[in-house]
Amino acid sequence: MQICSVNIGKAGWIECEGKRVLSAITKIPTKDQVFLSVLGLQGDEQANKIRHGGLDKAVCAYPEEYYDDWEQELCMELPFGSFGENLTVRGMREPEVHIGDIFMWGEALLEITQPRPPCHKLAKKFGNPQLPLLFQNLGRTGFLMRVLKEGWVSMDSPFFCSKTHPSQISIARVNDVMYKDIRNKELLTAILQVEALSPSVRTTFKLRLAGHYEDSTNRLQGM
């Protein structure tokens, strides 16, 4: 497991089909030392603070291993940070990391809370309406983390998994029940037992356990 790039960015306007959308989906790699607070990396922004960022979604990570395939799919060169991730990582694909895993990064401590839900701004940035659905279907979502301990970090700071959650419920399994196997009550129940799960996903999965599949899907699409 390693960090390939640390990426931060400001909110800006995306032009799509004659409309302008405010987004901070494009992040720029930095090699500077930056402070990581409970709300994310210093200098980084989120345009929609309801759906992105916050205490349980402070840091977004995306696997470096997928970049070559996306470059072929989108017919363009993609610098790290192209998908809005703060950390471009290697050795941390969705089957390889788990809800509740804890990572030491420099002075900071992070915990995985949920998959990253692909949103409409991916489609708008790349002019491809099917892109968020493709991310979902392939399970190439990346994941989000909360900051348990603040501190100074950089691309060169030591980075390692300090604790694997004993449940070992991978991001891949959460994606499966989130987008495909939505009526798997046994897996939903197991995931809900993991305290580290973000409140937003917890609410969605509780709705599904109660049989409100349409309500939970509509809520998920609005994340």
C-alpha positions as CSV (number, residue, x, y, z in Angstrom):
1,M,0.0,0.0,0.0
2,Q,1.3,3.4,-0.9
3,I,0.3,6.9,-1.9
4,C,1.2,7.8,-5.5
5,S,-0.1,11.4,-5.3
6,V,-1.7,13.9,-2.9
7,N,-4.2,16.1,-4.7
8,I,-6.1,19.3,-3.6
9,G,-8.3,21.7,-5.6
10,K,-10.6,24.7,-5.4
11,A,-14.2,24.7,-6.6
12,G,-14.7,26.0,-10.1
13,W,-17.2,26.0,-13.0
14,I,-17.7,23.1,-15.3
15,E,-19.3,23.8,-18.7
16,C,-21.6,21.0,-19.9
17,E,-24.3,21.2,-22.6
18,G,-24.5,25.0,-22.2
19,K,-24.8,24.8,-18.4
20,R,-22.4,25.7,-15.7
21,V,-21.9,23.5,-12.7
22,L,-19.8,24.4,-9.7
23,S,-17.5,21.6,-8.8
24,A,-14.2,20.8,-7.1
25,I,-13.8,17.4,-8.9
26,T,-10.5,18.3,-10.5
27,K,-7.7,18.1,-8.0
28,I,-4.1,19.1,-8.6
29,P,-1.1,17.0,-7.3
30,T,1.0,18.6,-4.7
31,K,4.3,17.6,-3.1
32,D,4.1,20.2,-0.3
33,Q,3.5,19.3,3.3
34,V,-0.1,20.1,4.2
35,F,-2.2,20.0,7.3
36,L,-4.9,17.4,7.5
37,S,-7.8,18.4,9.7
38,V,-11.0,16.5,10.5
39,L,-12.5,18.3,7.6
40,G,-9.8,17.4,5.1
41,L,-6.6,18.7,3.5
42,Q,-5.7,22.3,4.0
43,G,-6.4,24.2,0.8
44,D,-8.9,21.6,-0.6
45,E,-12.5,22.4,-1.2
46,Q,-15.9,20.7,-1.9
47,A,-18.5,22.5,-3.9
48,N,-21.4,20.5,-2.5
49,K,-20.7,20.3,1.3
50,I,-23.9,18.3,1.9
51,R,-22.9,15.4,-0.4
52,H,-19.1,15.6,-0.2
53,G,-16.7,16.3,2.6
54,G,-17.5,16.6,6.2
55,L,-16.4,14.6,9.2
56,D,-17.2,11.2,7.8
57,K,-16.1,11.9,4.2
58,A,-13.0,14.1,4.8
59,V,-10.6,12.3,2.4
60,C,-11.3,10.6,-0.9
61,A,-9.0,7.9,-2.2
62,Y,-8.9,6.3,-5.6
63,P,-6.7,3.4,-6.9
64,E,-3.9,4.2,-9.3
65,E,-4.3,0.8,-10.9
66,Y,-7.4,2.0,-12.8
67,Y,-5.9,5.0,-14.5
68,D,-4.6,3.2,-17.6
69,D,-8.0,1.6,-18.3
70,W,-9.8,4.9,-17.9
71,E,-7.3,6.7,-20.2
72,Q,-8.2,4.1,-22.9
73,E,-11.9,4.3,-22.2
74,L,-12.0,8.2,-22.3
75,C,-9.3,8.5,-25.0
76,M,-7.3,11.1,-23.0
77,E,-4.4,11.4,-20.7
78,L,-5.4,11.6,-17.1
79,P,-3.2,13.2,-14.4
80,F,-3.6,12.0,-10.9
81,G,-6.5,13.7,-9.2
82,S,-8.7,13.6,-12.3
83,F,-11.5,11.8,-10.5
84,G,-11.7,14.2,-7.5
85,E,-9.6,12.0,-5.2
86,N,-7.3,13.5,-2.6
87,L,-5.2,10.4,-2.5
88,T,-4.2,8.4,-5.5
89,V,-3.2,5.1,-4.0
90,R,-1.7,1.7,-5.0
91,G,-2.4,-1.7,-3.5
92,M,-5.8,-0.4,-2.1
93,R,-8.4,-1.5,-4.6
94,E,-11.9,-2.1,-3.3
95,P,-11.5,-5.9,-2.5
96,E,-8.3,-5.1,-0.6
97,V,-9.5,-2.6,2.0
98,H,-12.3,-2.7,4.5
99,I,-14.8,-0.5,6.3
100,G,-13.1,0.4,9.6
101,D,-9.5,-0.1,8.5
102,I,-7.2,2.5,10.1
103,F,-4.2,4.0,8.4
104,M,-1.3,6.0,9.8
105,W,-0.2,8.8,7.4
106,G,2.5,11.1,8.7
107,E,1.1,12.6,11.9
108,A,-2.5,11.8,11.0
109,L,-4.7,8.8,11.5
110,L,-7.5,7.9,9.0
111,E,-10.4,5.4,9.0
112,I,-12.3,4.1,6.0
113,T,-16.0,4.8,6.2
114,Q,-17.7,4.0,2.9
115,P,-17.3,3.6,-0.9
116,R,-17.1,6.9,-2.9
117,P,-20.5,7.2,-4.6
118,P,-19.8,8.2,-8.3
119,C,-21.9,11.4,-8.9
120,H,-23.2,13.3,-11.9
121,K,-20.2,15.7,-11.9
122,L,-18.0,12.8,-13.3
123,A,-20.4,12.7,-16.2
124,K,-20.3,16.4,-16.7
125,K,-16.6,16.8,-16.4
126,F,-15.9,14.1,-19.1
127,G,-19.0,14.7,-21.2
128,N,-20.0,11.1,-20.7
129,P,-23.5,10.6,-19.2
130,Q,-22.9,6.8,-18.6
131,L,-19.6,7.3,-16.7
132,P,-21.0,7.2,-13.1
133,L,-23.0,4.0,-13.9
134,L,-19.8,2.5,-15.4
135,F,-17.9,3.3,-12.2
136,Q,-20.6,1.5,-10.2
137,N,-21.0,-1.5,-12.5
138,L,-17.2,-2.1,-12.5
139,G,-16.9,-1.5,-8.8
140,R,-14.2,1.0,-9.4
141,T,-15.5,3.6,-7.0
142,G,-12.6,4.3,-4.6
143,F,-13.5,5.1,-1.0
144,L,-13.9,7.8,1.7
145,M,-12.2,8.2,5.0
146,R,-12.6,10.2,8.2
147,V,-9.7,11.8,10.1
148,L,-9.3,10.3,13.6
149,K,-6.2,12.3,14.4
150,E,-5.1,15.6,12.7
151,G,-1.6,16.3,11.7
152,W,0.9,17.3,9.0
153,V,1.2,15.0,6.0
154,S,2.8,14.8,2.5
155,M,3.3,12.4,-0.3
156,D,6.6,11.4,1.3
157,S,5.1,10.8,4.8
158,P,5.1,7.2,6.1
159,F,1.8,5.6,5.1
160,F,0.6,2.2,6.3
161,C,-2.4,0.2,7.6
162,S,-2.1,0.2,11.4
163,K,-5.3,-1.8,12.0
164,T,-7.5,-4.0,9.8
165,H,-11.0,-4.1,11.0
166,P,-11.9,-7.6,12.4
167,S,-15.1,-7.8,10.3
168,Q,-13.1,-7.6,7.1
169,I,-16.1,-6.3,5.1
170,S,-14.4,-4.9,2.0
171,I,-15.4,-1.9,0.1
172,A,-16.2,-4.3,-2.8
173,R,-18.8,-6.1,-0.7
174,V,-20.4,-2.8,0.3
175,N,-20.5,-1.8,-3.3
176,D,-22.2,-5.1,-4.2
177,V,-25.0,-4.6,-1.7
178,M,-25.2,-0.9,-2.5
179,Y,-25.7,-1.2,-6.2
180,K,-26.4,-4.9,-7.2
181,D,-27.4,-7.3,-4.4
182,I,-29.6,-4.7,-2.7
183,R,-31.9,-7.2,-1.0
184,N,-29.1,-9.2,0.8
185,K,-30.3,-8.7,4.3
186,E,-27.6,-10.9,5.8
187,L,-24.9,-8.7,4.4
188,L,-26.7,-5.5,5.1
189,T,-27.0,-6.6,8.8
190,A,-23.3,-7.5,9.0
191,I,-22.3,-4.1,7.5
192,L,-24.5,-2.2,9.9
193,Q,-22.7,-3.8,12.8
194,V,-19.5,-2.0,11.8
195,E,-19.4,1.1,13.9
196,A,-17.0,2.9,11.5
197,L,-19.7,3.0,8.7
198,S,-20.6,6.5,7.7
199,P,-24.1,7.8,9.0
200,S,-25.3,8.4,5.4
201,V,-24.8,4.9,4.2
202,R,-26.0,3.5,7.6
203,T,-29.4,5.4,7.0
204,T,-29.6,4.0,3.5
205,F,-29.0,0.4,4.6
206,K,-31.5,0.7,7.5
207,L,-34.1,1.7,5.0
208,R,-33.4,-1.3,2.9
209,L,-33.6,-3.7,5.9
210,A,-37.0,-2.2,6.6
211,G,-38.1,-3.0,3.0
212,H,-37.9,0.6,1.7
213,Y,-35.8,-0.3,-1.4
214,E,-37.1,2.5,-3.6
215,D,-36.7,5.2,-1.0
216,S,-33.1,4.0,-0.2
217,T,-32.1,3.9,-3.9
218,N,-33.4,7.4,-4.4
219,R,-31.5,8.6,-1.4
220,L,-28.4,6.9,-2.5
221,Q,-28.5,8.5,-6.0
222,G,-28.7,11.9,-4.2
223,M,-25.5,11.3,-2.1
